[in-house]
Amino acid sequence: MSKVLNQVLVPVCSKLLENLQLVITKLKTRVRNIELDDVIELINNQISCINEGYKEFDRHQEELKMISDKQNETMATAMDNMLQLING
């Protein structure tokens, strides 16, 4: 699941919002009667939210990897100790 988030979901959502922002910005220059600043601000907020969420997710992934590495290290030590006790 984390691979899907890292490689697909977050980049696709970010790119989609950036493209939408570009379209609205271009539309704003051509249509003078429509107030699009609120929409642009909303999209900017969504892009920021996705970026912040991704950073938080990435940080948690790193923490989980460190915990997993520590668990593997502890398990290896425990197995070595058990084998030493068995082999006397």
C-alpha positions as CSV (number, residue, x, y, z in Angstrom):
1,M,0.0,0.0,0.0
2,S,2.8,2.4,0.8
3,K,4.4,1.8,-2.6
4,V,1.1,2.7,-4.2
5,L,0.9,5.9,-2.2
6,N,4.5,6.8,-3.0
7,Q,4.6,6.0,-6.6
8,V,1.0,6.6,-7.8
9,L,-1.6,8.3,-5.6
10,V,0.4,11.2,-4.3
11,P,2.1,12.2,-7.6
12,V,-1.1,11.8,-9.6
13,C,-3.1,13.9,-7.2
14,S,-0.4,16.6,-7.0
15,K,-0.1,16.7,-10.8
16,L,-3.8,16.8,-11.3
17,L,-4.2,19.8,-8.9
18,E,-1.3,21.6,-10.5
19,N,-2.8,21.1,-13.9
20,L,-6.2,22.3,-12.6
21,Q,-4.5,25.3,-11.1
22,L,-2.9,26.1,-14.5
23,V,-6.2,25.8,-16.4
24,I,-8.0,28.1,-13.9
25,T,-5.2,30.6,-14.1
26,K,-5.4,30.7,-17.9
27,L,-9.2,30.8,-17.7
28,K,-9.0,33.8,-15.4
29,T,-6.9,35.8,-17.9
30,R,-9.5,35.2,-20.6
31,V,-12.7,35.6,-18.6
32,R,-13.0,39.0,-16.9
33,N,-16.4,38.6,-15.3
34,I,-15.7,35.5,-13.2
35,E,-13.9,35.8,-9.9
36,L,-11.6,32.8,-9.7
37,D,-9.3,33.9,-6.9
38,D,-11.2,31.8,-4.4
39,V,-10.9,28.7,-6.6
40,I,-7.2,29.3,-7.1
41,E,-6.7,29.7,-3.4
42,L,-8.6,26.5,-2.7
43,I,-6.5,24.6,-5.2
44,N,-3.3,26.0,-3.7
45,N,-4.5,24.9,-0.2
46,Q,-5.2,21.4,-1.6
47,I,-1.8,21.2,-3.1
48,S,-0.2,22.3,0.2
49,C,-2.3,19.7,2.0
50,I,-1.2,16.9,-0.3
51,N,2.4,17.9,0.1
52,E,2.2,18.1,3.9
53,G,0.4,14.8,4.0
54,Y,3.0,13.2,1.9
55,K,5.8,14.6,4.0
56,E,4.1,13.2,7.1
57,F,3.5,9.8,5.5
58,D,7.2,9.7,4.3
59,R,8.3,10.5,7.9
60,H,6.1,7.7,9.3
61,Q,7.5,5.3,6.7
62,E,11.0,6.0,7.8
63,E,10.1,5.5,11.4
64,L,8.4,2.2,10.6
65,K,11.5,1.1,8.7
66,M,13.7,1.9,11.6
67,I,11.4,0.0,14.0
68,S,11.4,-3.0,11.6
69,D,15.1,-3.0,11.4
70,K,15.4,-2.9,15.1
71,Q,12.9,-5.8,15.5
72,N,14.9,-7.8,13.0
73,E,18.1,-7.1,14.8
74,T,16.6,-8.1,18.1
75,M,15.1,-11.3,16.6
76,A,18.5,-12.3,15.2
77,T,20.1,-11.7,18.6
78,A,17.5,-13.7,20.3
79,M,17.8,-16.6,17.8
80,D,21.6,-16.5,18.2
81,N,21.3,-16.7,22.0
82,M,18.8,-19.6,21.8
83,L,21.1,-21.5,19.5
84,Q,24.0,-21.0,21.8
85,L,22.0,-22.3,24.7
86,I,20.8,-25.3,22.8
87,N,24.3,-26.1,21.5
88,G,25.7,-25.4,24.9
